[in-house]
Amino acid sequence: MPVILETLTQGIALVATVLGATGFYLGLARQQFLARPLSGARSRVQAMGLLLLAWCCWMATQRPATACFTLLTVSMISFILLPVVAALWRSAAEARSSDV
């Protein structure tokens, strides 16, 4: 596989993995980004589709075990960072609203 195509495939896999994790997070009742969570069933189906796409892209560029662990690692990092970013987002928004 040419280097540019492999890099593009890995970039698509990375974005799809982060978006899949974000889809799961936004479907939770206690998520902090949206005023109301997304529809649980719809967001889970879309997130699973994105994670399946990511897994296929990772499989195209890596060996199966490496692809699986890369998908899991990027997902775990996303699941850890999403609540942290949401809390920072909310506190920054509250600070802006209290300054006005």
TORVEXDREN-482900 format. One record per atom (N, C-alpha, C): x, z, y; atom name. Coordinates in steps of 0.1 Angstrom, whole numbers, plus 5000, padded with zeros to 4 digits. Layout:
// residues N
<pt x="X" z="Z" y="Y" atom="CA"/>
...
//
This chain:
// residues 100
<pt x="5009" z="5000" y="4988" atom="N"/>
<pt x="5000" z="5000" y="5000" atom="CA"/>
<pt x="5009" z="5000" y="5012" atom="C"/>
<pt x="5006" z="4991" y="5022" atom="N"/>
<pt x="5015" z="4991" y="5034" atom="CA"/>
<pt x="5013" z="5004" y="5042" atom="C"/>
<pt x="5024" z="5008" y="5049" atom="N"/>
<pt x="5025" z="5021" y="5055" atom="CA"/>
<pt x="5013" z="5022" y="5066" atom="C"/>
<pt x="5010" z="5012" y="5073" atom="N"/>
<pt x="5000" z="5013" y="5084" atom="CA"/>
<pt x="4986" z="5016" y="5077" atom="C"/>
<pt x="4984" z="5009" y="5066" atom="N"/>
<pt x="4971" z="5011" y="5059" atom="CA"/>
<pt x="4970" z="5025" y="5053" atom="C"/>
<pt x="4981" z="5030" y="5048" atom="N"/>
<pt x="4981" z="5043" y="5042" atom="CA"/>
<pt x="4979" z="5054" y="5053" atom="C"/>
<pt x="4986" z="5052" y="5064" atom="N"/>
<pt x="4984" z="5061" y="5076" atom="CA"/>
<pt x="4970" z="5061" y="5081" atom="C"/>
<pt x="4964" z="5049" y="5082" atom="N"/>
<pt x="4950" z="5048" y="5086" atom="CA"/>
<pt x="4940" z="5055" y="5076" atom="C"/>
<pt x="4943" z="5053" y="5064" atom="N"/>
<pt x="4934" z="5059" y="5053" atom="CA"/>
<pt x="4936" z="5074" y="5054" atom="C"/>
<pt x="4948" z="5079" y="5056" atom="N"/>
<pt x="4949" z="5094" y="5057" atom="CA"/>
<pt x="4943" z="5100" y="5069" atom="C"/>
<pt x="4943" z="5092" y="5080" atom="N"/>
<pt x="4937" z="5096" y="5093" atom="CA"/>
<pt x="4922" z="5097" y="5091" atom="C"/>
<pt x="4916" z="5087" y="5084" atom="N"/>
<pt x="4902" z="5087" y="5081" atom="CA"/>
<pt x="4898" z="5099" y="5072" atom="C"/>
<pt x="4907" z="5101" y="5062" atom="N"/>
<pt x="4904" z="5113" y="5053" atom="CA"/>
<pt x="4905" z="5126" y="5061" atom="C"/>
<pt x="4914" z="5127" y="5070" atom="N"/>
<pt x="4915" z="5140" y="5078" atom="CA"/>
<pt x="4903" z="5142" y="5087" atom="C"/>
<pt x="4899" z="5131" y="5094" atom="N"/>
<pt x="4887" z="5132" y="5102" atom="CA"/>
<pt x="4874" z="5135" y="5094" atom="C"/>
<pt x="4873" z="5128" y="5083" atom="N"/>
<pt x="4861" z="5130" y="5074" atom="CA"/>
<pt x="4861" z="5144" y="5069" atom="C"/>
<pt x="4872" z="5150" y="5065" atom="N"/>
<pt x="4873" z="5164" y="5060" atom="CA"/>
<pt x="4868" z="5174" y="5071" atom="C"/>
<pt x="4874" z="5172" y="5083" atom="N"/>
<pt x="4870" z="5181" y="5094" atom="CA"/>
<pt x="4856" z="5180" y="5098" atom="C"/>
<pt x="4851" z="5167" y="5098" atom="N"/>
<pt x="4837" z="5165" y="5102" atom="CA"/>
<pt x="4827" z="5171" y="5090" atom="C"/>
<pt x="4831" z="5169" y="5078" atom="N"/>
<pt x="4824" z="5175" y="5067" atom="CA"/>
<pt x="4823" z="5190" y="5068" atom="C"/>
<pt x="4834" z="5197" y="5071" atom="N"/>
<pt x="4834" z="5211" y="5072" atom="CA"/>
<pt x="4825" z="5215" y="5084" atom="C"/>
<pt x="4826" z="5207" y="5095" atom="N"/>
<pt x="4818" z="5210" y="5107" atom="CA"/>
<pt x="4803" z="5209" y="5104" atom="C"/>
<pt x="4800" z="5199" y="5096" atom="N"/>
<pt x="4786" z="5197" y="5092" atom="CA"/>
<pt x="4780" z="5209" y="5085" atom="C"/>
<pt x="4788" z="5214" y="5075" atom="N"/>
<pt x="4784" z="5226" y="5068" atom="CA"/>
<pt x="4783" z="5238" y="5078" atom="C"/>
<pt x="4792" z="5240" y="5087" atom="N"/>
<pt x="4792" z="5251" y="5097" atom="CA"/>
<pt x="4780" z="5250" y="5106" atom="C"/>
<pt x="4777" z="5238" y="5111" atom="N"/>
<pt x="4765" z="5236" y="5120" atom="CA"/>
<pt x="4752" z="5238" y="5114" atom="C"/>
<pt x="4751" z="5238" y="5100" atom="N"/>
<pt x="4739" z="5240" y="5093" atom="CA"/>
<pt x="4736" z="5255" y="5090" atom="C"/>
<pt x="4746" z="5263" y="5093" atom="N"/>
<pt x="4744" z="5278" y="5090" atom="CA"/>
<pt x="4736" z="5284" y="5101" atom="C"/>
<pt x="4728" z="5294" y="5098" atom="N"/>
<pt x="4719" z="5301" y="5107" atom="CA"/>
<pt x="4727" z="5308" y="5118" atom="C"/>
<pt x="4739" z="5313" y="5115" atom="N"/>
<pt x="4747" z="5321" y="5125" atom="CA"/>
<pt x="4758" z="5313" y="5131" atom="C"/>
<pt x="4757" z="5300" y="5131" atom="N"/>
<pt x="4767" z="5292" y="5138" atom="CA"/>
<pt x="4766" z="5295" y="5153" atom="C"/>
<pt x="4777" z="5293" y="5161" atom="N"/>
<pt x="4777" z="5296" y="5175" atom="CA"/>
<pt x="4778" z="5285" y="5184" atom="C"/>
<pt x="4778" z="5272" y="5180" atom="N"/>
<pt x="4780" z="5261" y="5189" atom="CA"/>
<pt x="4767" z="5256" y="5195" atom="C"/>
<pt x="4756" z="5255" y="5187" atom="N"/>
<pt x="4743" z="5250" y="5191" atom="CA"/>
<pt x="4733" z="5261" y="5193" atom="C"/>
<pt x="4723" z="5258" y="5201" atom="N"/>
<pt x="4713" z="5268" y="5204" atom="CA"/>
<pt x="4705" z="5270" y="5191" atom="C"/>
<pt x="4702" z="5260" y="5183" atom="N"/>
<pt x="4696" z="5261" y="5170" atom="CA"/>
<pt x="4704" z="5254" y="5160" atom="C"/>
<pt x="4705" z="5259" y="5148" atom="N"/>
<pt x="4713" z="5252" y="5138" atom="CA"/>
<pt x="4707" z="5239" y="5134" atom="C"/>
<pt x="4715" z="5230" y="5128" atom="N"/>
<pt x="4710" z="5218" y="5123" atom="CA"/>
<pt x="4701" z="5220" y="5111" atom="C"/>
<pt x="4693" z="5211" y="5107" atom="N"/>
<pt x="4685" z="5212" y="5095" atom="CA"/>
<pt x="4695" z="5214" y="5083" atom="C"/>
<pt x="4693" z="5225" y="5076" atom="N"/>
<pt x="4702" z="5229" y="5065" atom="CA"/>
<pt x="4704" z="5219" y="5054" atom="C"/>
<pt x="4693" z="5213" y="5049" atom="N"/>
<pt x="4694" z="5203" y="5038" atom="CA"/>
<pt x="4701" z="5191" y="5043" atom="C"/>
<pt x="4697" z="5186" y="5055" atom="N"/>
<pt x="4702" z="5173" y="5060" atom="CA"/>
<pt x="4717" z="5175" y="5063" atom="C"/>
<pt x="4721" z="5186" y="5069" atom="N"/>
<pt x="4735" z="5187" y="5073" atom="CA"/>
<pt x="4744" z="5189" y="5061" atom="C"/>
<pt x="4738" z="5196" y="5050" atom="N"/>
<pt x="4746" z="5197" y="5038" atom="CA"/>
<pt x="4748" z="5184" y="5031" atom="C"/>
<pt x="4738" z="5176" y="5030" atom="N"/>
<pt x="4739" z="5163" y="5024" atom="CA"/>
<pt x="4749" z="5154" y="5032" atom="C"/>
<pt x="4748" z="5154" y="5045" atom="N"/>
<pt x="4757" z="5146" y="5053" atom="CA"/>
<pt x="4772" z="5151" y="5052" atom="C"/>
<pt x="4773" z="5164" y="5051" atom="N"/>
<pt x="4786" z="5170" y="5050" atom="CA"/>
<pt x="4792" z="5167" y="5036" atom="C"/>
<pt x="4784" z="5167" y="5026" atom="N"/>
<pt x="4789" z="5164" y="5012" atom="CA"/>
<pt x="4793" z="5149" y="5012" atom="C"/>
<pt x="4785" z="5140" y="5019" atom="N"/>
<pt x="4789" z="5126" y="5019" atom="CA"/>
<pt x="4802" z="5124" y="5026" atom="C"/>
<pt x="4805" z="5131" y="5037" atom="N"/>
<pt x="4817" z="5130" y="5044" atom="CA"/>
<pt x="4829" z="5136" y="5036" atom="C"/>
<pt x="4827" z="5147" y="5029" atom="N"/>
<pt x="4837" z="5152" y="5020" atom="CA"/>
<pt x="4840" z="5143" y="5008" atom="C"/>
<pt x="4830" z="5137" y="5003" atom="N"/>
<pt x="4832" z="5127" y="4992" atom="CA"/>
<pt x="4840" z="5115" y="4997" atom="C"/>
<pt x="4837" z="5110" y="5009" atom="N"/>
<pt x="4845" z="5099" y="5016" atom="CA"/>
<pt x="4859" z="5104" y="5018" atom="C"/>
<pt x="4861" z="5116" y="5022" atom="N"/>
<pt x="4874" z="5121" y="5025" atom="CA"/>
<pt x="4882" z="5122" y="5011" atom="C"/>
<pt x="4875" z="5127" y="5001" atom="N"/>
<pt x="4882" z="5128" y="4988" atom="CA"/>
<pt x="4886" z="5114" y="4983" atom="C"/>
<pt x="4878" z="5104" y="4985" atom="N"/>
<pt x="4881" z="5091" y="4980" atom="CA"/>
<pt x="4893" z="5085" y="4988" atom="C"/>
<pt x="4894" z="5088" y="5001" atom="N"/>
<pt x="4905" z="5084" y="5009" atom="CA"/>
<pt x="4918" z="5091" y="5006" atom="C"/>
<pt x="4917" z="5104" y="5003" atom="N"/>
<pt x="4928" z="5112" y="4999" atom="CA"/>
<pt x="4933" z="5107" y="4985" atom="C"/>
<pt x="4924" z="5103" y="4976" atom="N"/>
<pt x="4928" z="5098" y="4963" atom="CA"/>
<pt x="4935" z="5085" y="4964" atom="C"/>
<pt x="4931" z="5077" y="4974" atom="N"/>
<pt x="4937" z="5064" y="4975" atom="CA"/>
<pt x="4952" z="5064" y="4980" atom="C"/>
<pt x="4956" z="5075" y="4986" atom="N"/>
<pt x="4969" z="5077" y="4992" atom="CA"/>
<pt x="4978" z="5087" y="4984" atom="C"/>
<pt x="4972" z="5095" y="4976" atom="N"/>
<pt x="4979" z="5106" y="4970" atom="CA"/>
<pt x="4976" z="5107" y="4955" atom="C"/>
<pt x="4983" z="5115" y="4947" atom="N"/>
<pt x="4980" z="5117" y="4934" atom="CA"/>
<pt x="4968" z="5126" y="4933" atom="C"/>
<pt x="4960" z="5126" y="4922" atom="N"/>
<pt x="4948" z="5134" y="4921" atom="CA"/>
<pt x="4949" z="5149" y="4925" atom="C"/>
<pt x="4959" z="5156" y="4919" atom="N"/>
<pt x="4960" z="5170" y="4922" atom="CA"/>
<pt x="4964" z="5172" y="4937" atom="C"/>
<pt x="4973" z="5164" y="4942" atom="N"/>
<pt x="4976" z="5165" y="4956" atom="CA"/>
<pt x="4964" z="5163" y="4965" atom="C"/>
<pt x="4957" z="5153" y="4962" atom="N"/>
<pt x="4945" z="5149" y="4970" atom="CA"/>
<pt x="4935" z="5161" y="4970" atom="C"/>
<pt x="4933" z="5167" y="4958" atom="N"/>
<pt x="4923" z="5178" y="4957" atom="CA"/>
<pt x="4928" z="5190" y="4966" atom="C"/>
<pt x="4941" z="5193" y="4965" atom="N"/>
<pt x="4946" z="5205" y="4972" atom="CA"/>
<pt x="4946" z="5202" y="4987" atom="C"/>
<pt x="4949" z="5189" y="4991" atom="N"/>
<pt x="4949" z="5186" y="5005" atom="CA"/>
<pt x="4935" z="5187" y="5011" atom="C"/>
<pt x="4925" z="5182" y="5004" atom="N"/>
<pt x="4911" z="5183" y="5008" atom="CA"/>
<pt x="4907" z="5198" y="5009" atom="C"/>
<pt x="4911" z="5206" y="5000" atom="N"/>
<pt x="4907" z="5220" y="5000" atom="CA"/>
<pt x="4914" z="5227" y="5011" atom="C"/>
<pt x="4927" z="5224" y="5014" atom="N"/>
<pt x="4935" z="5231" y="5024" atom="CA"/>
<pt x="4929" z="5227" y="5038" atom="C"/>
<pt x="4927" z="5215" y="5040" atom="N"/>
<pt x="4922" z="5210" y="5053" atom="CA"/>
<pt x="4908" z="5216" y="5056" atom="C"/>
<pt x="4900" z="5217" y="5045" atom="N"/>
<pt x="4886" z="5223" y="5046" atom="CA"/>
<pt x="4887" z="5238" y="5049" atom="C"/>
<pt x="4896" z="5245" y="5042" atom="N"/>
<pt x="4898" z="5259" y="5045" atom="CA"/>
<pt x="4902" z="5262" y="5059" atom="C"/>
<pt x="4912" z="5254" y="5064" atom="N"/>
<pt x="4916" z="5256" y="5078" atom="CA"/>
<pt x="4905" z="5253" y="5088" atom="C"/>
<pt x="4897" z="5243" y="5085" atom="N"/>
<pt x="4886" z="5240" y="5093" atom="CA"/>
<pt x="4876" z="5251" y="5093" atom="C"/>
<pt x="4872" z="5257" y="5081" atom="N"/>
<pt x="4863" z="5268" y="5080" atom="CA"/>
<pt x="4868" z="5280" y="5087" atom="C"/>
<pt x="4881" z="5282" y="5088" atom="N"/>
<pt x="4887" z="5294" y="5095" atom="CA"/>
<pt x="4886" z="5292" y="5110" atom="C"/>
<pt x="4890" z="5279" y="5115" atom="N"/>
<pt x="4891" z="5277" y="5129" atom="CA"/>
<pt x="4878" z="5275" y="5136" atom="C"/>
<pt x="4868" z="5270" y="5129" atom="N"/>
<pt x="4855" z="5267" y="5136" atom="CA"/>
<pt x="4848" z="5280" y="5142" atom="C"/>
<pt x="4847" z="5291" y="5135" atom="N"/>
<pt x="4842" z="5303" y="5141" atom="CA"/>
<pt x="4850" z="5308" y="5153" atom="C"/>
<pt x="4864" z="5307" y="5152" atom="N"/>
<pt x="4873" z="5311" y="5162" atom="CA"/>
<pt x="4870" z="5303" y="5175" atom="C"/>
<pt x="4870" z="5290" y="5173" atom="N"/>
<pt x="4868" z="5281" y="5184" atom="CA"/>
<pt x="4854" z="5283" y="5190" atom="C"/>
<pt x="4844" z="5285" y="5182" atom="N"/>
<pt x="4831" z="5288" y="5187" atom="CA"/>
<pt x="4830" z="5301" y="5195" atom="C"/>
<pt x="4837" z="5311" y="5191" atom="N"/>
<pt x="4837" z="5324" y="5198" atom="CA"/>
<pt x="4844" z="5322" y="5212" atom="C"/>
<pt x="4856" z="5314" y="5212" atom="N"/>
<pt x="4862" z="5312" y="5224" atom="CA"/>
<pt x="4854" z="5303" y="5234" atom="C"/>
<pt x="4847" z="5293" y="5228" atom="N"/>
<pt x="4838" z="5285" y="5235" atom="CA"/>
<pt x="4827" z="5293" y="5242" atom="C"/>
<pt x="4821" z="5302" y="5234" atom="N"/>
<pt x="4810" z="5310" y="5240" atom="CA"/>
<pt x="4815" z="5319" y="5250" atom="C"/>
<pt x="4826" z="5326" y="5248" atom="N"/>
<pt x="4831" z="5335" y="5258" atom="CA"/>
<pt x="4835" z="5328" y="5271" atom="C"/>
<pt x="4841" z="5316" y="5270" atom="N"/>
<pt x="4844" z="5308" y="5282" atom="CA"/>
<pt x="4831" z="5304" y="5289" atom="C"/>
<pt x="4821" z="5300" y="5282" atom="N"/>
<pt x="4808" z="5297" y="5288" atom="CA"/>
<pt x="4802" z="5309" y="5295" atom="C"/>
<pt x="4803" z="5320" y="5289" atom="N"/>
<pt x="4797" z="5332" y="5295" atom="CA"/>
<pt x="4805" z="5336" y="5308" atom="C"/>
<pt x="4818" z="5334" y="5307" atom="N"/>
<pt x="4827" z="5337" y="5319" atom="CA"/>
<pt x="4824" z="5328" y="5331" atom="C"/>
<pt x="4821" z="5315" y="5328" atom="N"/>
<pt x="4818" z="5306" y="5338" atom="CA"/>
<pt x="4804" z="5309" y="5344" atom="C"/>
<pt x="4795" z="5313" y="5336" atom="N"/>
<pt x="4781" z="5316" y="5341" atom="CA"/>
<pt x="4781" z="5329" y="5349" atom="C"/>
<pt x="4790" z="5338" y="5346" atom="N"/>
<pt x="4790" z="5351" y="5353" atom="CA"/>
<pt x="4797" z="5349" y="5366" atom="C"/>
<pt x="4806" z="5339" y="5367" atom="N"/>
<pt x="4813" z="5336" y="5380" atom="CA"/>
<pt x="4804" z="5330" y="5390" atom="C"/>
<pt x="4794" z="5323" y="5386" atom="N"/>
<pt x="4785" z="5316" y="5395" atom="CA"/>
<pt x="4776" z="5325" y="5402" atom="C"/>
//
